[in-house]
Amino acid sequence: MAIPQELEDGFKTLATKLYPDLSTISLHLGIDTAVYHFNKLTKTPDRQQQSEIRYLVAIINIMKAAWILRIVRTSHDYQIVANYAPLDAFEEQMDRWGLTVQRFFDKFENVISHLPNKTMESRTWSYIL
């Protein structure tokens, strides 16, 4: 997902106030934050007509969630977990089923990347109705 540079710079400015070194963001905090912004989009009440502001805020939340996932992928925690060898039978089975941190991130990013199109479609249809 392409994020305008100005918006990405704004996200980075805000994030570095809490975490001067973005590579130190913990995996659980990064996922929680991305899910929080994703949920802000999915939990809005349905209305027949979305205002322009509501639509733009939804797009910004999508981009913020995508940006956070990118940052977390570069974090130290993610690198450790992504390269982590299973320790027991349960972890080996989870790995065989494809239930890995990397797959979670891939799937989450895939879903997020398609949201702007779905948001645009629902916005267009709401004006037609």
N, CA, C and O atoms as a GROMACS GRO file, in nm:
protein
  516
    1MET      N    1   0.084  -0.117   0.000
    1MET     CA    2   0.000   0.000   0.000
    1MET      C    3   0.089   0.123   0.000
    1MET      O    4   0.180   0.136   0.082
    2ALA      N    5   0.061   0.212  -0.092
    2ALA     CA    6   0.138   0.336  -0.100
    2ALA      C    7   0.085   0.436   0.003
    2ALA      O    8  -0.034   0.465   0.008
    3ILE      N    9   0.175   0.486   0.083
    3ILE     CA   10   0.139   0.586   0.184
    3ILE      C   11   0.209   0.716   0.145
    3ILE      O   12   0.331   0.717   0.128
    4PRO      N   13   0.134   0.825   0.130
    4PRO     CA   14   0.199   0.953   0.095
    4PRO      C   15   0.311   0.986   0.194
    4PRO      O   16   0.297   0.966   0.315
    5GLN      N   17   0.420   1.036   0.141
    5GLN     CA   18   0.538   1.063   0.224
    5GLN      C   19   0.507   1.156   0.340
    5GLN      O   20   0.558   1.136   0.450
    6GLU      N   21   0.424   1.257   0.317
    6GLU     CA   22   0.390   1.351   0.424
    6GLU      C   23   0.319   1.281   0.539
    6GLU      O   24   0.344   1.310   0.656
    7LEU      N   25   0.230   1.188   0.504
    7LEU     CA   26   0.158   1.114   0.606
    7LEU      C   27   0.250   1.018   0.679
    7LEU      O   28   0.243   1.004   0.801
    8GLU      N   29   0.337   0.951   0.604
    8GLU     CA   30   0.434   0.860   0.666
    8GLU      C   31   0.527   0.936   0.760
    8GLU      O   32   0.559   0.888   0.869
    9ASP      N   33   0.570   1.055   0.718
    9ASP     CA   34   0.655   1.138   0.805
    9ASP      C   35   0.580   1.176   0.933
    9ASP      O   36   0.638   1.178   1.041
   10GLY      N   37   0.452   1.206   0.920
   10GLY     CA   38   0.371   1.240   1.037
   10GLY      C   39   0.358   1.122   1.132
   10GLY      O   40   0.370   1.139   1.254
   11PHE      N   41   0.333   1.003   1.077
   11PHE     CA   42   0.326   0.882   1.160
   11PHE      C   43   0.457   0.861   1.235
   11PHE      O   44   0.459   0.831   1.354
   12LYS      N   45   0.566   0.879   1.162
   12LYS     CA   46   0.699   0.856   1.222
   12LYS      C   47   0.726   0.958   1.333
   12LYS      O   48   0.779   0.924   1.438
   13THR      N   49   0.691   1.083   1.308
   13THR     CA   50   0.712   1.188   1.409
   13THR      C   51   0.637   1.155   1.537
   13THR      O   52   0.692   1.166   1.646
   14LEU      N   53   0.510   1.115   1.523
   14LEU     CA   54   0.430   1.081   1.640
   14LEU      C   55   0.485   0.956   1.711
   14LEU      O   56   0.493   0.953   1.834
   15ALA      N   57   0.523   0.855   1.634
   15ALA     CA   58   0.572   0.730   1.693
   15ALA      C   59   0.706   0.749   1.764
   15ALA      O   60   0.729   0.690   1.870
   16THR      N   61   0.793   0.831   1.708
   16THR     CA   62   0.925   0.848   1.769
   16THR      C   63   0.920   0.931   1.897
   16THR      O   64   1.017   0.936   1.972
   17LYS      N   65   0.807   0.996   1.923
   17LYS     CA   66   0.793   1.064   2.052
   17LYS      C   67   0.782   0.961   2.164
   17LYS      O   68   0.829   0.984   2.275
   18LEU      N   69   0.720   0.847   2.134
   18LEU     CA   70   0.708   0.739   2.232
   18LEU      C   71   0.824   0.641   2.225
   18LEU      O   72   0.870   0.589   2.327
   19TYR      N   73   0.872   0.616   2.104
   19TYR     CA   74   0.979   0.519   2.080
   19TYR      C   75   1.085   0.583   1.991
   19TYR      O   76   1.076   0.574   1.869
   20PRO      N   77   1.185   0.646   2.051
   20PRO     CA   78   1.288   0.712   1.970
   20PRO      C   79   1.355   0.617   1.869
   20PRO      O   80   1.393   0.658   1.759
   21ASP      N   81   1.368   0.490   1.906
   21ASP     CA   82   1.423   0.390   1.815
   21ASP      C   83   1.310   0.295   1.779
   21ASP      O   84   1.274   0.208   1.858
   22LEU      N   85   1.254   0.312   1.659
   22LEU     CA   86   1.136   0.233   1.620
   22LEU      C   87   1.166   0.084   1.611
   22LEU      O   88   1.073   0.003   1.612
   23SER      N   89   1.292   0.047   1.602
   23SER     CA   90   1.325  -0.096   1.596
   23SER      C   91   1.306  -0.165   1.730
   23SER      O   92   1.316  -0.287   1.740
   24THR      N   93   1.280  -0.086   1.835
   24THR     CA   94   1.261  -0.145   1.968
   24THR      C   95   1.114  -0.165   2.004
   24THR      O   96   1.082  -0.209   2.115
   25ILE      N   97   1.023  -0.133   1.912
   25ILE     CA   98   0.881  -0.155   1.939
   25ILE      C   99   0.859  -0.305   1.954
   25ILE      O  100   0.899  -0.384   1.869
   26SER      N  101   0.794  -0.342   2.064
   26SER     CA  102   0.771  -0.484   2.088
   26SER      C  103   0.667  -0.538   1.989
   26SER      O  104   0.582  -0.464   1.939
   27LEU      N  105   0.676  -0.666   1.963
   27LEU     CA  106   0.586  -0.731   1.869
   27LEU      C  107   0.440  -0.718   1.915
   27LEU      O  108   0.353  -0.683   1.836
   28HIS      N  109   0.415  -0.746   2.043
   28HIS     CA  110   0.276  -0.742   2.089
   28HIS      C  111   0.220  -0.600   2.086
   28HIS      O  112   0.102  -0.581   2.054
   29LEU      N  113   0.300  -0.500   2.118
   29LEU     CA  114   0.252  -0.362   2.113
   29LEU      C  115   0.224  -0.321   1.969
   29LEU      O  116   0.124  -0.256   1.940
   30GLY      N  117   0.313  -0.358   1.878
   30GLY     CA  118   0.293  -0.324   1.738
   30GLY      C  119   0.167  -0.386   1.681
   30GLY      O  120   0.090  -0.320   1.610
   31ILE      N  121   0.145  -0.514   1.711
   31ILE     CA  122   0.024  -0.581   1.663
   31ILE      C  123  -0.100  -0.518   1.726
   31ILE      O  124  -0.198  -0.491   1.656
   32ASP      N  125  -0.096  -0.496   1.856
   32ASP     CA  126  -0.210  -0.434   1.924
   32ASP      C  127  -0.244  -0.297   1.863
   32ASP      O  128  -0.361  -0.265   1.844
   33THR      N  129  -0.143  -0.219   1.834
   33THR     CA  130  -0.165  -0.085   1.778
   33THR      C  131  -0.222  -0.093   1.637
   33THR      O  132  -0.314  -0.019   1.603
   34ALA      N  133  -0.167  -0.182   1.555
   34ALA     CA  134  -0.219  -0.198   1.419
   34ALA      C  135  -0.365  -0.246   1.423
   34ALA      O  136  -0.448  -0.196   1.347
   35VAL      N  137  -0.394  -0.342   1.510
   35VAL     CA  138  -0.532  -0.392   1.521
   35VAL      C  139  -0.624  -0.281   1.572
   35VAL      O  140  -0.738  -0.271   1.527
   36TYR      N  141  -0.577  -0.199   1.663
   36TYR     CA  142  -0.656  -0.088   1.713
   36TYR      C  143  -0.699   0.004   1.599
   36TYR      O  144  -0.817   0.040   1.588
   37HIS      N  145  -0.605   0.042   1.513
   37HIS     CA  146  -0.638   0.132   1.402
   37HIS      C  147  -0.724   0.061   1.297
   37HIS      O  148  -0.811   0.123   1.236
   38PHE      N  149  -0.701  -0.066   1.278
   38PHE     CA  150  -0.785  -0.145   1.188
   38PHE      C  151  -0.928  -0.150   1.242
   38PHE      O  152  -1.024  -0.133   1.166
   39ASN      N  153  -0.943  -0.174   1.372
   39ASN     CA  154  -1.076  -0.182   1.433
   39ASN      C  155  -1.149  -0.048   1.429
   39ASN      O  156  -1.272  -0.046   1.421
   40LYS      N  157  -1.076   0.062   1.434
   40LYS     CA  158  -1.142   0.192   1.424
   40LYS      C  159  -1.216   0.202   1.292
   40LYS      O  160  -1.321   0.267   1.283
   41LEU      N  161  -1.163   0.138   1.190
   41LEU     CA  162  -1.228   0.140   1.060
   41LEU      C  163  -1.346   0.044   1.056
   41LEU      O  164  -1.453   0.079   1.007
   42THR      N  165  -1.327  -0.075   1.108
   42THR     CA  166  -1.430  -0.178   1.094
   42THR      C  167  -1.543  -0.162   1.194
   42THR      O  168  -1.648  -0.224   1.177
   43LYS      N  169  -1.525  -0.083   1.298
   43LYS     CA  170  -1.627  -0.070   1.402
   43LYS      C  171  -1.710   0.057   1.388
   43LYS      O  172  -1.787   0.090   1.478
   44THR      N  173  -1.695   0.129   1.279
   44THR     CA  174  -1.776   0.249   1.262
   44THR      C  175  -1.918   0.210   1.225
   44THR      O  176  -1.938   0.113   1.152
   45PRO      N  177  -2.016   0.284   1.274
   45PRO     CA  178  -2.155   0.248   1.243
   45PRO      C  179  -2.185   0.266   1.095
   45PRO      O  180  -2.136   0.360   1.031
   46ASP      N  181  -2.266   0.176   1.041
   46ASP     CA  182  -2.304   0.187   0.900
   46ASP      C  183  -2.404   0.301   0.884
   46ASP      O  184  -2.499   0.314   0.962
   47ARG      N  185  -2.381   0.380   0.786
   47ARG     CA  186  -2.473   0.488   0.752
   47ARG      C  187  -2.488   0.486   0.602
   47ARG      O  188  -2.398   0.442   0.531
   48GLN      N  189  -2.600   0.533   0.553
   48GLN     CA  190  -2.618   0.530   0.408
   48GLN      C  191  -2.523   0.625   0.338
   48GLN      O  192  -2.479   0.598   0.227
   49GLN      N  193  -2.492   0.734   0.400
   49GLN     CA  194  -2.397   0.827   0.339
   49GLN      C  195  -2.284   0.857   0.435
   49GLN      O  196  -2.307   0.902   0.547
   50GLN      N  197  -2.163   0.832   0.389
   50GLN     CA  198  -2.048   0.868   0.470
   50GLN      C  199  -2.007   1.010   0.432
   50GLN      O  200  -2.010   1.049   0.315
   51SER      N  201  -1.970   1.086   0.532
   51SER     CA  202  -1.922   1.220   0.502
   51SER      C  203  -1.781   1.209   0.446
   51SER      O  204  -1.713   1.108   0.463
   52GLU      N  205  -1.739   1.311   0.380
   52GLU     CA  206  -1.603   1.315   0.324
   52GLU      C  207  -1.498   1.300   0.433
   52GLU      O  208  -1.397   1.233   0.414
   53ILE      N  209  -1.522   1.363   0.547
   53ILE     CA  210  -1.427   1.356   0.658
   53ILE      C  211  -1.418   1.213   0.710
   53ILE      O  212  -1.307   1.163   0.733
   54ARG      N  213  -1.532   1.148   0.730
   54ARG     CA  214  -1.533   1.010   0.778
   54ARG      C  215  -1.455   0.919   0.682
   54ARG      O  216  -1.380   0.831   0.725
   55TYR      N  217  -1.474   0.941   0.553
   55TYR     CA  218  -1.405   0.861   0.452
   55TYR      C  219  -1.254   0.884   0.460
   55TYR      O  220  -1.177   0.788   0.457
   56LEU      N  221  -1.212   1.009   0.472
   56LEU     CA  222  -1.068   1.038   0.478
   56LEU      C  223  -1.006   0.982   0.605
   56LEU      O  224  -0.893   0.932   0.602
   57VAL      N  225  -1.078   0.990   0.717
   57VAL     CA  226  -1.028   0.934   0.843
   57VAL      C  227  -1.013   0.782   0.829
   57VAL      O  228  -0.916   0.725   0.879
   58ALA      N  229  -1.107   0.717   0.762
   58ALA     CA  230  -1.098   0.572   0.740
   58ALA      C  231  -0.973   0.538   0.660
   58ALA      O  232  -0.902   0.443   0.693
   59ILE      N  233  -0.945   0.614   0.555
   59ILE     CA  234  -0.826   0.590   0.472
   59ILE      C  235  -0.699   0.612   0.555
   59ILE      O  236  -0.604   0.534   0.544
   60ILE      N  237  -0.697   0.715   0.637
   60ILE     CA  238  -0.580   0.741   0.722
   60ILE      C  239  -0.560   0.626   0.820
   60ILE      O  240  -0.446   0.586   0.844
   61ASN      N  241  -0.667   0.574   0.878
   61ASN     CA  242  -0.654   0.459   0.970
   61ASN      C  243  -0.600   0.336   0.899
   61ASN      O  244  -0.519   0.262   0.956
   62ILE      N  245  -0.642   0.314   0.778
   62ILE     CA  246  -0.589   0.202   0.699
   62ILE      C  247  -0.439   0.220   0.679
   62ILE      O  248  -0.361   0.128   0.701
   63MET      N  249  -0.400   0.339   0.637
   63MET     CA  250  -0.259   0.366   0.612
   63MET      C  251  -0.177   0.358   0.740
   63MET      O  252  -0.063   0.310   0.739
   64LYS      N  253  -0.234   0.405   0.851
   64LYS     CA  254  -0.162   0.399   0.978
   64LYS      C  255  -0.139   0.254   1.020
   64LYS      O  256  -0.030   0.219   1.065
   65ALA      N  257  -0.240   0.170   1.006
   65ALA     CA  258  -0.224   0.028   1.040
   65ALA      C  259  -0.119  -0.037   0.951
   65ALA      O  260  -0.036  -0.114   1.000
   66ALA      N  261  -0.122  -0.007   0.821
   66ALA     CA  262  -0.022  -0.062   0.729
   66ALA      C  263   0.118  -0.015   0.765
   66ALA      O  264   0.212  -0.094   0.763
   67TRP      N  265   0.133   0.112   0.798
   67TRP     CA  266   0.263   0.167   0.834
   67TRP      C  267   0.316   0.101   0.960
   67TRP      O  268   0.433   0.065   0.967
   68ILE      N  269   0.230   0.084   1.059
   68ILE     CA  270   0.272   0.021   1.184
   68ILE      C  271   0.322  -0.121   1.158
   68ILE      O  272   0.424  -0.162   1.213
   69LEU      N  273   0.250  -0.195   1.075
   69LEU     CA  274   0.295  -0.332   1.044
   69LEU      C  275   0.432  -0.331   0.977
   69LEU      O  276   0.516  -0.416   1.006
   70ARG      N  277   0.455  -0.236   0.888
   70ARG     CA  278   0.587  -0.226   0.823
   70ARG      C  279   0.697  -0.200   0.926
   70ARG      O  280   0.803  -0.261   0.921
   71ILE      N  281   0.669  -0.108   1.018
   71ILE     CA  282   0.768  -0.074   1.119
   71ILE      C  283   0.796  -0.194   1.209
   71ILE      O  284   0.911  -0.224   1.240
   72VAL      N  285   0.691  -0.263   1.250
   72VAL     CA  286   0.708  -0.379   1.339
   72VAL      C  287   0.786  -0.489   1.269
   72VAL      O  288   0.865  -0.559   1.333
   73ARG      N  289   0.767  -0.506   1.138
   73ARG     CA  290   0.844  -0.607   1.063
   73ARG      C  291   0.995  -0.580   1.069
   73ARG      O  292   1.075  -0.672   1.055
   74THR      N  293   1.032  -0.455   1.089
   74THR     CA  294   1.175  -0.422   1.097
   74THR      C  295   1.228  -0.426   1.240
   74THR      O  296   1.346  -0.405   1.264
   75SER      N  297   1.138  -0.453   1.336
   75SER     CA  298   1.179  -0.450   1.476
   75SER      C  299   1.263  -0.572   1.514
   75SER      O  300   1.260  -0.676   1.448
   76HIS      N  301   1.336  -0.555   1.621
   76HIS     CA  302   1.420  -0.663   1.673
   76HIS      C  303   1.335  -0.783   1.714
   76HIS      O  304   1.370  -0.897   1.684
   77ASP      N  305   1.223  -0.759   1.783
   77ASP     CA  306   1.134  -0.868   1.826
   77ASP      C  307   1.084  -0.950   1.708
   77ASP      O  308   1.084  -1.073   1.713
   78TYR      N  309   1.041  -0.882   1.603
   78TYR     CA  310   0.989  -0.954   1.486
   78TYR      C  311   1.098  -1.042   1.425
   78TYR      O  312   1.072  -1.157   1.389
   79GLN      N  313   1.218  -0.988   1.413
   79GLN     CA  314   1.327  -1.065   1.352
   79GLN      C  315   1.357  -1.191   1.433
   79GLN      O  316   1.384  -1.297   1.376
   80ILE      N  317   1.352  -1.179   1.564
   80ILE     CA  318   1.376  -1.297   1.649
   80ILE      C  319   1.266  -1.400   1.629
   80ILE      O  320   1.294  -1.518   1.606
   81VAL      N  321   1.140  -1.356   1.636
   81VAL     CA  322   1.027  -1.449   1.626
   81VAL      C  323   1.019  -1.510   1.486
   81VAL      O  324   0.990  -1.629   1.473
   82ALA      N  325   1.042  -1.431   1.383
   82ALA     CA  326   1.033  -1.482   1.246
   82ALA      C  327   1.138  -1.588   1.217
   82ALA      O  328   1.117  -1.676   1.134
   83ASN      N  329   1.251  -1.580   1.284
   83ASN     CA  330   1.359  -1.677   1.261
   83ASN      C  331   1.369  -1.780   1.374
   83ASN      O  332   1.470  -1.850   1.385
   84TYR      N  333   1.268  -1.788   1.454
   84TYR     CA  334   1.265  -1.873   1.572
   84TYR      C  335   1.236  -2.018   1.534
   84TYR      O  336   1.140  -2.045   1.462
   85ALA      N  337   1.316  -2.108   1.579
   85ALA     CA  338   1.294  -2.250   1.554
   85ALA      C  339   1.197  -2.305   1.659
   85ALA      O  340   1.212  -2.276   1.777
   86PRO      N  341   1.098  -2.384   1.616
   86PRO     CA  342   1.003  -2.442   1.713
   86PRO      C  343   1.075  -2.524   1.820
   86PRO      O  344   1.170  -2.597   1.791
   87LEU      N  345   1.029  -2.510   1.943
   87LEU     CA  346   1.093  -2.578   2.055
   87LEU      C  347   1.025  -2.709   2.094
   87LEU      O  348   1.089  -2.799   2.149
   88ASP      N  349   0.896  -2.720   2.065
   88ASP     CA  350   0.825  -2.840   2.108
   88ASP      C  351   0.728  -2.886   1.998
   88ASP      O  352   0.718  -2.823   1.893
   89ALA      N  353   0.658  -2.996   2.024
   89ALA     CA  354   0.569  -3.055   1.924
   89ALA      C  355   0.455  -2.958   1.887
   89ALA      O  356   0.416  -2.950   1.771
   90PHE      N  357   0.403  -2.886   1.987
   90PHE     CA  358   0.295  -2.791   1.959
   90PHE      C  359   0.341  -2.683   1.862
   90PHE      O  360   0.273  -2.655   1.764
   91GLU      N  361   0.456  -2.623   1.888
   91GLU     CA  362   0.507  -2.519   1.800
   91GLU      C  363   0.540  -2.574   1.661
   91GLU      O  364   0.519  -2.505   1.561
   92GLU      N  365   0.590  -2.696   1.656
   92GLU     CA  366   0.618  -2.758   1.526
   92GLU      C  367   0.488  -2.777   1.447
   92GLU      O  368   0.484  -2.752   1.326
   93GLN      N  369   0.382  -2.821   1.515
   93GLN     CA  370   0.253  -2.840   1.448
   93GLN      C  371   0.198  -2.706   1.399
   93GLN      O  372   0.147  -2.698   1.287
   94MET      N  373   0.206  -2.604   1.480
   94MET     CA  374   0.160  -2.471   1.440
   94MET      C  375   0.236  -2.425   1.315
   94MET      O  376   0.177  -2.368   1.223
   95ASP      N  377   0.366  -2.450   1.314
   95ASP     CA  378   0.448  -2.414   1.200
   95ASP      C  379   0.404  -2.491   1.075
   95ASP      O  380   0.394  -2.433   0.967
   96ARG      N  381   0.379  -2.620   1.090
   96ARG     CA  382   0.335  -2.702   0.976
   96ARG      C  383   0.200  -2.654   0.921
   96ARG      O  384   0.177  -2.660   0.801
   97TRP      N  385   0.114  -2.607   1.009
   97TRP     CA  386  -0.016  -2.555   0.966
   97TRP      C  387  -0.005  -2.416   0.904
   97TRP      O  388  -0.102  -2.363   0.850
   98GLY      N  389   0.112  -2.358   0.912
   98GLY     CA  390   0.132  -2.224   0.858
   98GLY      C  391   0.090  -2.112   0.952
   98GLY      O  392   0.075  -1.998   0.910
   99LEU      N  393   0.071  -2.145   1.077
   99LEU     CA  394   0.030  -2.044   1.176
   99LEU      C  395   0.155  -1.980   1.236
   99LEU      O  396   0.195  -2.010   1.349
  100THR      N  397   0.215  -1.894   1.159
  100THR     CA  398   0.338  -1.829   1.201
  100THR      C  399   0.317  -1.678   1.209
  100THR      O  400   0.220  -1.625   1.154
  101VAL      N  401   0.406  -1.612   1.277
  101VAL     CA  402   0.399  -1.466   1.288
  101VAL      C  403   0.411  -1.404   1.149
  101VAL      O  404   0.340  -1.309   1.116
  102GLN      N  405   0.500  -1.456   1.069
  102GLN     CA  406   0.519  -1.402   0.935
  102GLN      C  407   0.391  -1.416   0.852
  102GLN      O  408   0.352  -1.322   0.782
  103ARG      N  409   0.326  -1.530   0.861
  103ARG     CA  410   0.201  -1.550   0.786
  103ARG      C  411   0.092  -1.456   0.838
  103ARG      O  412   0.014  -1.402   0.759
  104PHE      N  413   0.085  -1.437   0.969
  104PHE     CA  414  -0.012  -1.343   1.026
  104PHE      C  415   0.009  -1.204   0.967
  104PHE      O  416  -0.086  -1.140   0.923
  105PHE      N  417   0.135  -1.157   0.966
  105PHE     CA  418   0.164  -1.025   0.911
  105PHE      C  419   0.131  -1.018   0.763
  105PHE      O  420   0.073  -0.920   0.717
  106ASP      N  421   0.167  -1.123   0.688
  106ASP     CA  422   0.136  -1.125   0.545
  106ASP      C  423  -0.013  -1.113   0.521
  106ASP      O  424  -0.058  -1.034   0.438
  107LYS      N  425  -0.090  -1.191   0.595
  107LYS     CA  426  -0.236  -1.191   0.578
  107LYS      C  427  -0.296  -1.056   0.621
  107LYS      O  428  -0.381  -1.001   0.551
  108PHE      N  429  -0.252  -1.004   0.734
  108PHE     CA  430  -0.302  -0.876   0.783
  108PHE      C  431  -0.272  -0.765   0.681
  108PHE      O  432  -0.359  -0.683   0.650
  109GLU      N  433  -0.150  -0.763   0.630
  109GLU     CA  434  -0.113  -0.662   0.530
  109GLU      C  435  -0.196  -0.678   0.403
  109GLU      O  436  -0.234  -0.579   0.341
  110ASN      N  437  -0.222  -0.801   0.364
  110ASN     CA  438  -0.303  -0.826   0.245
  110ASN      C  439  -0.444  -0.772   0.265
  110ASN      O  440  -0.498  -0.706   0.176
  111VAL      N  441  -0.504  -0.799   0.379
  111VAL     CA  442  -0.638  -0.749   0.409
  111VAL      C  443  -0.638  -0.596   0.408
  111VAL      O  444  -0.726  -0.533   0.348
  112ILE      N  445  -0.541  -0.537   0.475
  112ILE     CA  446  -0.534  -0.391   0.483
  112ILE      C  447  -0.516  -0.330   0.344
  112ILE      O  448  -0.574  -0.225   0.315
  113SER      N  449  -0.436  -0.393   0.260
  113SER     CA  450  -0.410  -0.336   0.127
  113SER      C  451  -0.535  -0.332   0.040
  113SER      O  452  -0.544  -0.251  -0.051
  114HIS      N  453  -0.633  -0.419   0.068
  114HIS     CA  454  -0.756  -0.420  -0.010
  114HIS      C  455  -0.866  -0.331   0.049
  114HIS      O  456  -0.968  -0.309  -0.015
  115LEU      N  457  -0.845  -0.281   0.168
  115LEU     CA  458  -0.948  -0.199   0.233
  115LEU      C  459  -0.978  -0.067   0.161
  115LEU      O  460  -1.095  -0.029   0.154
  116PRO      N  461  -0.878   0.004   0.108
  116PRO     CA  462  -0.913   0.129   0.040
  116PRO      C  463  -1.012   0.106  -0.075
  116PRO      O  464  -1.103   0.186  -0.095
  117ASN      N  465  -0.995  -0.003  -0.150
  117ASN     CA  466  -1.088  -0.032  -0.259
  117ASN      C  467  -1.228  -0.062  -0.205
  117ASN      O  468  -1.328  -0.014  -0.259
  118LYS      N  469  -1.235  -0.142  -0.099
  118LYS     CA  470  -1.364  -0.174  -0.040
  118LYS      C  471  -1.430  -0.051   0.021
  118LYS      O  472  -1.551  -0.034   0.012
  119THR      N  473  -1.349   0.034   0.081
  119THR     CA  474  -1.402   0.158   0.140
  119THR      C  475  -1.456   0.248   0.029
  119THR      O  476  -1.562   0.309   0.044
  120MET      N  477  -1.383   0.255  -0.081
  120MET     CA  478  -1.428   0.335  -0.194
  120MET      C  479  -1.557   0.278  -0.253
  120MET      O  480  -1.649   0.352  -0.286
  121GLU      N  481  -1.564   0.144  -0.267
  121GLU     CA  482  -1.685   0.081  -0.321
  121GLU      C  483  -1.805   0.110  -0.232
  121GLU      O  484  -1.912   0.146  -0.282
  122SER      N  485  -1.789   0.094  -0.101
  122SER     CA  486  -1.902   0.115  -0.011
  122SER      C  487  -1.943   0.263  -0.011
  122SER      O  488  -2.061   0.296   0.003
  123ARG      N  489  -1.846   0.350  -0.026
  123ARG     CA  490  -1.874   0.494  -0.030
  123ARG      C  491  -1.952   0.526  -0.156
  123ARG      O  492  -2.049   0.602  -0.151
  124THR      N  493  -1.910   0.471  -0.269
  124THR     CA  494  -1.978   0.496  -0.396
  124THR      C  495  -2.121   0.443  -0.390
  124THR      O  496  -2.214   0.512  -0.431
  125TRP      N  497  -2.137   0.322  -0.340
  125TRP     CA  498  -2.271   0.263  -0.334
  125TRP      C  499  -2.361   0.340  -0.240
  125TRP      O  500  -2.481   0.351  -0.265
  126SER      N  501  -2.305   0.394  -0.132
  126SER     CA  502  -2.390   0.467  -0.038
  126SER      C  503  -2.445   0.594  -0.103
  126SER      O  504  -2.555   0.638  -0.069
  127TYR      N  505  -2.370   0.654  -0.197
  127TYR     CA  506  -2.422   0.772  -0.265
  127TYR      C  507  -2.527   0.734  -0.368
  127TYR      O  508  -2.620   0.810  -0.392
  128ILE      N  509  -2.514   0.617  -0.428
  128ILE     CA  510  -2.611   0.571  -0.527
  128ILE      C  511  -2.743   0.537  -0.460
  128ILE      O  512  -2.850   0.567  -0.513
  129LEU      N  513  -2.736   0.473  -0.342
  129LEU     CA  514  -2.858   0.436  -0.269
  129LEU      C  515  -2.923   0.562  -0.221
  129LEU      O  516  -3.028   0.556  -0.157
   0.00000   0.00000   0.00000
